[in-house]
Amino acid sequence: LGDTIVGTWQRGTNPDDVVIDGDAELDPDELPIQELVFLGDGTYNGMVRKGSFQAFSQDGEMTSKGTYQCDNSNLRLEYLDEYDEKQKLLMQVISFTEQVVQLRYVMDAIGVTITVNIYKKE
């Protein structure tokens, strides 16, 4: 992806920018991808290719914690959800241009696939 990915990317707001397939009561605004910042040193939003994370709700309550591993086209999360149940999530880069990245989340445990478009901010 090289220098092309360096910069700030924002999730799209058009109706087709977030597509949720499967039986899930998910609001697109609850998805973790809102804005991504990729830096020239290989980090993004302060994260490196492998590590641990914690996610919090808007009121500051921790909703999940776990580990992640990222390569050039996949992000794998293994985490405990708010019920302390182990979950796995695979996020894949489906397509990449200089202006649009299409990501797909696959959540096998609940049979849901989410496709998200993020756009490079000028």
N, C-alpha and C positions, 0 to 999 in steps of 0.2 A: 504494500500500500504506500510505502515511502512517505515523502513530504505531502502527498495529496491529502492524507487523512489529518494532518496537523491542523488544528483549529477548533472552533466551537461548533457543535452540531445540536440542532433543536428538533424534538419530535414534532411531526407535522400535525396540523389541526384540521385538515380536511377529513370528511367522513371515511374515505378509503385509506387514510394513513394509519389506522389501527383496525385490524380485522381479527375478531375473536371467533375461532371455530371450536365448537364443543359446548357442552352444557355447563356454563359457568356464569355466576352472577358477578362479573367483573366490570368495574367502571374504568374506562381507559385512563382517567386521571389518577387511578391508584397504581398504575404500572410504574416500575422503578425507572424506566427510561423517560426522562423529561429533557435533560440536556447532558451532552457528553463533551468533555474538553480533552482533546488528545494533544500531548506535548511532544516536542522533538526528541526527548530522551526516552520515549517508549512508555511513559506513564500516561494514565488517563484519569481525570478527576482524583488524582492523588493515589490511585491504585497501580500496582505493578502486575506482572503476569501471574503471580501466584501468591496467595495469602489468605487472610481471614477477613470477615466483614460482619457488621451488625446493621440491621435496618430498623428504622424507627417510624412510627406513625406521626401524623402532623401534631398530635398532642404530646409527643415525646415518649410514648410507650414503645419499648423494644418489641418488634413483631417477629423478628427472626435473627438468627446468627449462624455462621457456618464458615465454610471454606470455598475458595474459588480458584480456578485454574484457567488461564487464557492462552490460546495460541493464535495464529494469524486469522483463523476463520471460525473459531468456536470459543464459547465461554461456558464452562461447566460449574454449576453451583451445587453444593451439597449442604443442606442446612436443616436446622430444627425450626419448625413453624411455631406459631403462638400456642399450640397444643403440645409442644415438645415431641412432635412426630417428625421422623427423618424424611426429608423430601429431596428430590434431585431435579434439576432443571438444566436443560441444554439450550443455549442460545447460539444460533448459527447466522453467519453473514450469507444472505441469499444472493444479493447483488450489490455492487459497489461502483459508483461513478464519482466524478469530481464533485457532484452536487447532492447526490442522494445515496444513502445506504439503507438497504432493506434488511431487517433483522427478523428472525423467526425464533420464538420460544416454543419448545416442546415440553409439555408437562404430562408425561405418561401416566402418572399416578391418578390424575383426575380426567384424563382424556381430553385435554385442551391444547390447542395450538394458537399462538398469537403472532401475527405478522405486523411489524411496525416499520414505518418509514421515518427516517430522520434526515434532515436537510442541513447543509452547511450554511452557517450564517456568514454574511459578508462583513 
